[in-house]
Structure formats: C-alpha cells, structure tokens
Amino acid sequence: NDNRNNNNRPDAPRRSGSAVALARRGGGGSEEYTAAAATAAADASTDQSSSSDHLLESLLSEARTLLDDGDADGAFDALARAFGVDPTSPRVSAMFESCLGLRVELAGGRYRRWREEEEETEDDDDPSSAAARSSSSSSRERLSEGELNDLFQDRMGLSSLFIDRELYDEAAVQLRRAIGEATFWLNRSLQRQSSSMLLSSSSSDFTSTPFEHWQPRIDRALYLLYRTDAAGCSWDSYFEDGDRLRRSLTGVRQAGLSSAEARLLHPFDALKFPCISLELASDIARSYASRALESVGANNVAEEVKYPEESNDAPPPRRETVTASRHDPIIRHERKIRIGYISPDLTSRHPLAFLMQHVFRCHDRSRFAVNVYSVSSAARDDDDGPEVRAIRESSDEFTYLSPSSSSSPVDMYERMMRDELDILVDLCGYAGTSVVSEIMASRCRLRQRHDDEWREGRGRRRHFPIHVSYMGFPGSVGSKAVWDYSVFDPIVVPPEEEHGIRRHYDEALVYMPHCYFVNSHKSVVGGGGDAIMVSNEDERKSLRAKYGIPPSAFVYCCHSRPDKIDPSTFRSWMRALSRVDAMASEHGRDGHLTTMATNGTGEMEPQSAVLWLLRSGDEMERNLRRLAREEFGEDAEGRLMFANVANRREHLRRLGIADVFLDTPAYNAHTLGCGESLFLEVLCALLQNSFVVMQFLWVE
C-alpha cells in the first residue's frame, strides 16, 4: 500500500496466496511452509534441461489433471513444487485455492456424516444404547484427530487465500466452519474421556489433553475471524465475536501468559480492537517481550537491574516520568553522546522513513553523534528514495544489520556495542518483524553474561546503552527490562491516573512538551511545479469531479484502513450526514448559512454532505452500503463515496479536497491524522482519550 496512511500493519508483509496455503499444511506453522518451499525449489533446480516457464507449465498441468481426477493431495504436492519454481505466480495461488477447496469439500463431507451420527445419540434415552451407538458410529465414520487437523488447517489456508483477494465474507465462512467443527469435535472428545467405559476403547485415537491441544487453535481462528470481519466491515456478529475473543484472551491471561497461546493476538490488533481492554493489551505486549527474551536465551530476567552498593558502574536511578522541555539547562559532557536509531522500515515503501527523514539532521552535532541501523539483508531498490537518502546523509554512520543464520540478534547487538552507544532508540517495537525486539532483548542476555564474568573477577562491568521505544509502536512495549523508556506526550498517555491509562505502561515515560509524533510534510506540501496543495477553487472542483464528488458537497473524509472503523463510529458518522442534510433543508426557514456553499455563480445553495472512505474490496463497500440503506434510508446510501488505494502524491492531492478528516477512535490515525490532514489544512475531528471512551461503549 503506497498511500502512506496505512503504516500500522500488525504483522509481517503479506505472503502470496500460495505461500499462505503451504504455510497452513500440517499445523499451519511457517516451518512447514519453509521446508516445503525449500524442497520444492531444490526439486525444481535439478531439471537443468527445462526452463522455469516450461517446468511451471508442466507442474500446473499435472496439478490440474490430478484435480480433475479428484486427487487433491496429489495436486497439492504438485503445486508445492510449482511454488518452488515461481512463488509469485497468481496461477499457482488460484490452483491452490481450487485444491484446498476440493480437500475441504471431501473432508467436510466425511465430517458431516460423522456429526449426524453423533447427534443421533443425543436423542436416545437409553444411556447404554447411546454409548454403544456412539462407539459404533465412531469406528465407522468419525474423523481421526489427524484428519480433523487437516480439515481445520485447510479451512484456515483457504480463508487466507480469500483474504489475499479481499473476499472477506468467503474467508469468514471458512473460519466459522473451522471453529464450529473443531468445537463440536472437542466437546465430543472431552465427553468420551470423561467416561471410563469409553476411554478404554477410544483413547488411542485421541490425544491425552485435547483441550490444551485444540483450544489455542480455536482461539486463533476466532481471532482471525474477528480481524477478517473488521477488514470487510462485516458487523452482524461484531459484539458477540468480540466478547468471545475477549473471554478467550482473559482465560489465557488468568492461566499465565508465558505460553505461545498468549500470543495468538498481535499487540497491534490488541490496541485496535475495542473489545480488548488496555490492561489486556499490555499483557499481550508483555507476552511478546517474554518471547523476545526467550528467543535470545535471556532467562529469569529481573525487571529491575540490581547493582552492588560498592559498584561505580550503576547508572543514575531511572525516573518513571520525565517531562522534556527545550528550556531545560544544557548539560555538557566530556564527549558527544552517541545515539543509535534502529528500524527495519527505513525504506521508501514505509511511512516511518518519510516521517523521520529530517529528524536526524536536527541533532546538535556539537553534543550528539547519530548512528542509524537499518535491519535488512542489504541495500534494496526501494532504499534509493529521497527519504532514505536524506536519512543517510544526515547520520554520522549508516549501517545495515543483516539477519541470517550466521548473524543472530545477539550478534547484531554486539556489533552495535562496538560503536559505544549511549542511547539506542527502537523505531519499530512490535510493528512488523520480531527481529528488532529480539535485538533489543539481547542487552539482557549480554548483561547476564557480563555479570557472570564480573562476579568471577574477569573484568569491569560493561557499559550498555539506555533503550528507548519511539514512533514505531503506540502502546506499552511491556517490559522495562528490555526498554527503559517510551516517548509519548500527555495527550496520548495522560500522566494523571483519572483515566487509568498510565498504570498500564511498565516502562518509564518521556513526555514531549507538545506532540511526540514527528513528520516531514513541510518538505512535500506546496512549492514548485510538484505542488500538492490545492491552490484555487477551479482546481478543487476539477479534482472533485475526477473522484465523482459533488462540487458543493461538504466532505467528511476517512482514508484510514477500513478495519479501524467500528460500527458505533460508523453509525455516528451516518447520523452526522443526516443532520447536515436536515439543516440544509431548513435553510429557507431559519437562515442558517453553516451548510451553504457557493454554486460557482456567487449564489448560495443548500449544501449536502458525503462520507468519503478508503475502499478495501467490493465486499467492504457492499456491507457499508447495506447498513446505511437499511438503517438510514436510500438517500443515506447515496452519501457514501469510496476511494481506491493510491500512490502518495495522489493520496495527498485528493485528501486536500475534503473538508473534515474523521479520526477512528478505536485506533487513531497517525501519519494520516497527525501529519497529512493538518498540513493540507483539512480539519481533523478526533475524540480525546478515545481508548477509554471506546472501552466504555463496548461494556455498555
């Protein structure tokens, strides 16, 4: 997505559909996908006499023949080899969809037959007869746990393929069926295990702890269902599914958050979903911090580092709240303070590089040295944009840190340690790759190692930089052992406890005096022949005509990702449209001019209102139009306008013809709200302390 306002992807870049399908096989883990892809690539490379195109056609033809013959498993293996030849082929993805569809159809039929027989036993009043029939039907029709697992994972994979194509309703159907099938099977297996008579005859077919094995998978599917419905603005069971997800996560939390089950929901989505409380979202962040510590071998890490009383190496005590001011007295040090900035997003594709490009040159070079670390394999084509060049030129050192099998997160941290950093600023947090959080956690691992050496008398305690989280992740990072500080402002995280927000941030906070969020829009808005801002009324009307917007309409705009919109907010927007139209119709009687506009001739005419949203597939648009029509009437549906994803320049140009930008209170706009709309002189309407308000609305 090039329009720069979708900077908060909660996960790694989306894989191709075929990759997703492979990833779902045998349990849905990325290791299975990697192994299958590697094997397929190796098989493809052995045929030196055939070109890649010829080999791909041969494998696709083989898969098509197998599908026609009803051999879904054989077709899947052929497609796995085809994926090794060309992972980006849309034809491979399309055939994976057909293949998984056939597998689901066959396995689903067996499941339905088994379930019908299982449900018949519930109608029998004779317990012994019911048990006998249950045992008999199980031996004839019941799917084994392995078969059920294959069906479950195939439905998950098929849903992922549908999501890639923005077919959210079809994806939701597969996820709901996967949840229903697994839940019914789990209940049946638990019933059998509770009966000593049936345990002896069926225990070999089931795991000893089916609940512990299956409940996390069901919870994962539930999370993906909620996320999928949010992406398609499908809200028929929004509150019911949200409550179920919340109860599931609360149960995991009460059982302890050290296990992988606690990480079924990503920290970004935990902040974005109104059904998740801030307390629970912070717990999820803590679980991800624990995973980062575990991955680098930092075990039994204390949240507070203890120094011996006689040690001269202990840093000054950390203050829980620090308020920054440009009027603070300047403290001179014997040498420059060396600051490192680390991020995987210093590319022309990501909004972070655009926002931060001029920050580095603003450091006082008489007092600070600036090192920038880009976490990527090497310089890429998209590293050549003006943003990245500006960052390179304004840093004292620009270094690529390359994750690989021979370069672990601990190795990369030790590489930065050689630069004698005083402060290391993490610009990623939990956005995207987990490598950065693991790099930051490596300080704990190295500190443990050096503490052991120090206690054994093998040298002085080594200096480690202060860790700061900034810009990348807007919530608590969940560990003051990994990160010492996060940088915010009093609006984002009110320091007082009346809202109950501050206590959910484990790390110490640095408050910027005005706004913590930086941007570089001054460099691109206005000026020269590439002007972004609309300069006159004729240009404004021309642009409105281009996008089908009435020239005199009052335009409410929200070009944030549609999955940030919640049904309560959308309904409030629709009520606003109705009120504006009602005020316009009353103009002749009460003389209001607040909803009037010139028609181009200098005369005033009633001004209607429209709501202009970013499109995320046809289903998303269809769902919103249906809701508007059913609840607010045919005229309300006609007030909805939709814009396609665009490159940054077009996105900024069209944003400038709106009158008011509407923020999404469930998860606020950052780049789009704090930067782009305001610099384009488009008013931004937002709800202060919106997280607290949304939590209240959800409970109500």
N, C-alpha and C positions, 0 to 999 in steps of 0.2 A: 504494500500500500504506500503510494508515493506522496499522499497529500499531507503528510507530516502531522496530522492531528490524531493519528492512531498510534501513539507512541507507547501504549501500555499493554502490549501483548503479554499475557500472563505466562506464556510458555515459549519454548524454542520455536524457530521458524517452522511453519507447517511443512511436513513432508509431503511428497507426491502421494496420490491415492494408492498406487501400487505398493509404495513403501509402507503405508499405513496398514494395508492388507497383510503384507508379510509380517509386520510387527505384531499383528494380533494372533498369529498362529502359535499354538502350543502354549497358551497362557498370556499372550499379549505383551511380552516383555521385549525391550529393544535388543537384548542379547540374541534372542531367536531371530529377529529381523537381520541383525548384523551378520550372524552366522550363515543364514540362508542367502543373503546377498553376496557375501564373500565366496561361498561355494558356487553360486551361480556365475559370478564373474570369472572364477577360475575355470569352470567348465567352458565358458564362452571363449576364453583366451586360448584353449587348447586346439581349437579348429583354426589353424593359421591359413587354410586354403580358402576360406569363405570370408567375405566382407561382413561387417557388422550388420548392414542392412539385410543382406541375404539370410544371415543367421537369425535375425529378428523375425523376418517374414516366415521362415521355416518353423520357428518355435510358436509363433502366433497361429500358424496354420494347424500345427499339431494340437495346440490347446483348443482351437475351435472344433476340430474333429472330435476330440475327447468330450467336449461339452455337448456336442450333438448326440453323442453316444450315451450321455448321462454319466460319464465318468468324471465327476467333479474333482476328486482327489488327484487323478492323473493330470487333469487340466491345470490344477493349482501348481503341481510340480513343474510343468512346462512353463507356466507363467513366471515362476520363480527364476527359472533360467533366463527367460526373456528379460526380466527385470535386471539381471546381471549384465545384459548386453546394452540396454538403454533404460536407465531408471526414470527418465523424464518423459517417456513415451505416453501420450494420452491414450493410445490404443491398448497399451498394457493395462493401464488403470481401468479402462472401460471393460476389458475382458475379466479383470479381477472382480469387478462388480457383478458380472454375469456368473462367474464361477462361485463366488460366495453366495449369490442369490440361489443358485442351484443346491449348494450344500445346505443352506438354511431350509430350503423347501423340503429336501429329503429328510433331514434330521428332525425338522419341525413336525413332519407327518408322523414319524415314529413317536415323538414326544406326545403328540395329541392323543394317539391311540392308547399309550400308557396311561395318560392322565384320565382319560374317560373311564378306563377300567378301575383306576384308583378311586375315582369319585363314586363309582358304583358301590364300593364297600361302605361308604358313609351312609347309604340308605338301608343297610341290612341291620335289623335289630338284634340279631344273634351275634355277640362278640366273637365267639369261637369260629362261627361260619365266616364272619367278615375277615378275621385274621387269616383263615385258610385261603379265602379267595384273594386276599391281598398278597399272600406268599406266592400263590399260583400265578396271578397276573404279573407279579414282579419278574418271575422267571421267564415269562413268555414275552412281555412287551417292554418292561422297564428299561430305560436307557441306563447304561452304566455311568458312573461318575465321569469317566473319561469322555464318553460320548456327549454327556451334558456339557462338559467343559468345552468341547469342540464347538457345540452349537452356540454356547454363550459367547465364545471368543469370535466366532464367525459373525454373529449379530453385531458385536462391538466393532469388528473390522468393516462390515457393511455400512454401519452408521457413520464411521469415519469417512468412508468414500462419499457418502451422501453429503456430509458436512463440507467436504472439499468442493462440492458442486453447488453449495448453498441450498441444498434440498433439505432444509431443516425439519420439515414435517415428516418426511420419509425416514430421516435419521431417528426422530423421536419415536416413531412406530417400532423400529428395531430395538431401541433401548428399552422401551416399555415392555416389549415381549421378553427380552432377555431378563429383565428384573422379575417379571411375573413367573416365568418358567423356573428361574433359579430359586425364587422364594418358595414356590409350591414344592419343589423337589427338596429344599432344605427342611421345610416343615415335615414332610413325609419321612425323611431320613432320621430326623430327631424323634419322631413318634416311634419308629422301629427300634431305635436304640434304647428307648425307654421301656421296651417290652422285653423281658428276659426270654420269653418264648421265641420271639422272632430274631433276637440277636444271634442265636446260635446258627441260624440258617442263612443270615444275610450279612453278617459282619464283615465277611471277606470282600464284599462289593463296595463297602463304604470306608471312608477314612475314619479314624477314631475320633476326630474332632471336626465334624462337618461344619459346625457353626463358625469356629475360628478360621476355617479354610475358605468358606463361601461368603460370609457376611461382608468382609472387606471388598470382595468383588462386586457384590450387590451395591454396596455403598458407592463404589467407584462409578458404576453405571448410573446410579441415581444422580451423582454429581454431574456427569456428562449430560444427562437428560436435562437437568436444570439449566446448565450452560447452553445447551443446544436450543431449548425453548427461548432462552433470553436472546440468543443471536437472531432468531426468527421472529421475535416479539409475539410468540405464541403463549398466551397468558391464561388459557382456560383452566389450568390446574396450578397456576403460579404459586398461590399461597399454600395449597396442600403439599405440593412438592417441596416448597421451601421449608415448611415446618418439618417434613420428614427428613430432609437433609440436615436441618439444624439439630433434630433429636439424635440423628446418627452420629454427627460430629461430637455432640455433647457426651454421648455414651462412650465414644473413643477417648475423649478427654478425661472422663472420670476413671477410665481403665488405665490411663497413663499414656503419655504422648511420645514415648521413646521408640515405639514400633513404627514400621512402614505404613500401617493402617492410618496413622495420624496424619499422614502426608497425602491423603487421597485428594485433598483440596489445596490448590496452589495459593500462596499468600496474596497474590494479586486478586484472584477471584474472591478470596475471603474478605477483602476490603470492598469489592464491587457488589457483592450480593447483599441486599438489605436484610435477608434472613439470618445473616451471620453477625453476631454481636462483635463489638470491638474487642471485648475480652477474649472471645473465642478466636478471632483473627490473630490476636497477638500470641495466643497459644500455638496456633498453626505456624506462625513465624518462628517461634521457639523450637518447634519440632524440626523445621528446616535448618536452623542453626545447629541443632544437635546432629543432624545428618552430616552437615559440613565438617563438624568436629570429628565425627566418627570416621568419615572418609579419609581424613589425613592422619588418623591414628592418635588423635588428641583425646585420651580417655580420662575420665574423672577430673574434668576441668572445673576449677573453682571460679565462680563468677567474679570474685574479687581476688586479685593477686596479693599475697601476703609477703612482705619483706621483713627480714630480721631487723631488730631495732638498731643494731650497730651498722647496718648497711648504709653506705653513702650513695647507693645506686638507685634508691627508691625515688620515683617521680613525685612531684607535689600532689597532694590529695586532689582527687577529681571532684569538682563541684557538680551537683546534679542538675543545676540550671545555670547557664551562662548567657547573659544578655550582651550582645555585641553593640558597639557604638563607634562611629567614626571619630568621636571626640575623646575616646579613651587615650590615655597617655601612651606615647610610643616607647616601647622597651627595646633598648639596643642590646644586641648580643655580640659576643666576640666574633662570631662568624654568621654567615647567612643561614637562615632557617630554610632547610631543603624540604619542599613539599612535593609529594608524588600523587598523581591522579591516575587511577586505573579504571578501565572500562573495555568491554567488548564491542561497544557501539560507536566507536569513533570512525564511522563510515558515512558516505554521502546518503546512504539509504535511511539512516536513523535520525530522528529528531534531536537526539542528545547532542550530536556533533554540531548541528545547526544552532541550537540554543547556546552551547558553551563556547563557540568558536572565538569569541572576543574576550572571554573571561581571563584567559591565561596571560594576555598581554597587559592586563590591568594590575598585575602584581608589581610592587615596588622592588625593582631589581637590585636596589642597594641593600635590601633587607632579606629578600627571598630568592631562592633558586627553584625552578619549576621543572620537574621531570614528569613526562606523560608516558603511560604504558598502555599500549593497545593489545588486548588479548585476542590474538588471531594468528593463524598459521604463518602469514606473511602479508606483504603489501598486496592489495587486490585492486581490481579495476575501479571499484567504487570508492577506493581510498584517494582518488585523484581529484575529487571535487573541491570547490573553493573553501568549503568548511574545514575539510581535513588539512588542506594546505595552510589555512590560517592557524590552525592548532599547531602544526609542525613548526611554522615559522615563529610562533610566539612562545615556544617552550625551549628551555635550555637543552634538554635532551628528550628525544622521542624514540621509544624503544618498543619493538614488537616482542611480546611474550607468546611463545608458540606451544599450546597444549599438545602433547603427544605421549606415546607410550614410554618414551625415554625422558620426558620432561614433566614431572608431576607437579601438582600445585605447590608442594613444599619446595621443590627445586626452583620454581619461578619466584617464590617468595625470597629464597636465599639469593637469587640473582638481584632482586631489588635491594636486599640488605647491603649488598656491596656498594650501593650508591649512597649509603649513610643517610637515609631519610629520617627526618624528624617527625613528619606527619604523612600519613597515607590516606588519601580520600577515595573512597569507593563510590563510583558514579553508577553502579549497577544495582547493588542489593540483590533482590530476588527476581529482577527483570531478566528474562532470557536465560542464558546459560548459568549452570550452577558452579562453573569453574571459578568465578570470581569470589563467591562466598567461601569456597574451599581454599582459595589462595589467602583470603583474609583469616580464615581459621588456622592457617599454617603457623601464624605467630604463636598460638597456644602450643602447638606441637614442638616448635623450636625452643620456646621458652621452657617447656618441660625438660627438654634435652639439655639445655644450657644450665638449668637449675641443678640438675643431677651432677653435671660436671663441676659446677661451682661448689656444691656441697662436698665433693670429693677433693677439693683443693686444686682443681685443674684450670685455674684462671678466674678473672673477674666476671661479674655478671655482665652479660652483653646488653647493649642498648637496643631497644625495639621501638619502632615509631608508634605514635598515637594513631589510632584508627578512627576515621570519621566516615559516616554514611551521608551522602548528599545527592539530591536530584533524582537518582535512579528509582528509589522505592519510597512511596509517600507514607508508609506506616512504620511501626516499630520493627526493627530488624531482629528483635527477640533475644539478644544476648549481649551483655556488657562485657563478657569475656572476649568476644570476637570484635565488637565495635565499641569504642569508648564513648563516642558522641554521635548524635544525628543533628543535622542542621535544619531548623524549621523557623517559623515565626509565630507570634502569639495568636494569629488568626487561625492558622492550620491546627495548632495544638495549644489551646488556651492554657496558660500556666496555672490558673486557679482550678480548684477541684469541683467547682459547682457543676460542671458538665461531665465530670467523671472520665475525662479523656487522658489526662497526663499520667495517671497511675498505671495505664496500660503500656507505657513505654519504659522498657527496662533500662535502656541506655540513658546516659546523661544527654541533655538537650542544649544546643546553642541556638539562641533566638536572634535572628537578624532584626534590625530595627524597623524595617518596613515590610519587605516581602522577600522570602527566601528564594523565590523562583526567578532564575535569570533567563534572559533571552537576548537574541541578537537581531531583532526585527528592524532596528533602525538602519541596518545595512542593506535591507532589501525592500523596504517600504518607501516608495516615492523616489523621485530623482531620475534623470536621464531618459533615454528612449525606452528603457525597460520598466517604466513606471508601473507600480502595482495598484496604487490607489486610484479610485475613480475620480476624475478631475472635474467633470461637469455633468449637468442634468441629461444632456443628449447621450453622453457615454453611458450613463446609468440606465437610461431607457433602452438603449441598444443591447446592453448586457442582459437586462431583464427579459427582453424579447427573445434573446438567444436561449434562455432557460425556461421559457414559457410562463414567466411570472407577469401578472398584470402590472402595467406601468405605475398605477396609483395605489397598488395594494400596500398595506402595512405588513412587512415580512418578519414574522418570528422565525428564527433560524436555529437549528441544532444539527451541526455536521459532525457531532461526536459519533463514535461507534454505536450502532443501534442497541447492542447488548448492555449499554449503560442506562437505557431508558427503562423505567419500571412502569407498571400500569397506573399507579396512583398519579405519578407525574404526568404521564401522557393524558390522562383524563383532565387534570388541571389545565393543561395547555389547551385542550379542546374547549373547556369552559371559557377560557380567555378569548378564544376565537369567537365564540357565540356572543360574548359580552360586547366585543368590539363591533360586531355586526349590528347588534341591537342598538348600540349608541349611535351608529351611523344612521340607522333608520329613524332615530328620534331627532335628527338634526333640525328638521324643519320646525319642530315644536319648541325645543329648548335652546337652540342656538349654539350647541357645543361645537367647537372647532377642533377638538382634540383628535377627532377621527376624520378630518377632512384633508384633502390633498388637491393640488392643482392638476388640472387635466391637460396641461400644455398650452392652453389659451389664456391662462391667468385666472380662469374661473375656478371656484371651489366646487368639488363634488364629493359625495359620500365615499368614504374610504373603507374598503373591505380588508379583511386580514387573512393571511395564509400562513401555513406552517410548513417550513422547508426543511426536509430531513435528508440524511445520507442513506442511500439505498444499500441494503445488504441482501440482495437476491429478491426474486419475484415474490417468494412466499412471505418475506417480511413485509413488503408493501401491501400484499393482499390481506394479511392479518390486520394491519393497522387500518386499512380502508374499511374492512368489515366491521371492526369495533366502532369506528367513527360513524358509520352508516346506521348500525343497529342501536347505538346509544344516543347519538346526537342528530341523526337525520341525514337525508340525502345531500342537503346543502353542505353539511359539515365534511362529508367525504370529499367533496369538490374543493375544499380548502387545503387539502394535503398536496404538497409538492415534493418530489424526490429528485435528488442529485446523485449522479454516479461518482465513483471514486475517480479522482483526477490527479494530475501532477501538481507539484507545489505551486507553481505560478498560477495555473488556472484556479486552483483551490482558493488562493488568496484573492484573486481578482473577483471571483463570484461571491466570496464571503463579504466583500465590501459593499455589495448592493443590498444587503439585509439591513433591517432597522434595529433589531434587538437579537442578540445571541442568548439563547436559553441554556443555562447550565443544567447538567443532570445531577441532582442532589445525591443519588445513590453512590455515584463515583464521579467526582468533578472533572471538568475539562482542565487540562494543564497547559500544554502548548497552545491548543486552540483557544482556550478561555483566557488564560493569564497573559498570553502574548499576542496572538494573531488578531483576535476580535478587537482588543483595545487599541492596538496600533493602527488598525484600519478604521478607527473611530466608530466602531459598532458597539453600542452599549451592551454590557453583559449583565444579565439578571441572574443572581445566584442566591442561594439560601445559606446564610452563615450557620456554622455548627450543624451542617446538614446531616452528618452521620448520626448525631444524637436524635435529630428530628425523624430521620428515616427509621431508626430503631423503634421510636415511639409509635410511629404509624404502623409498623409491622405488628407490634404487640397488640395495638388496638384492632 
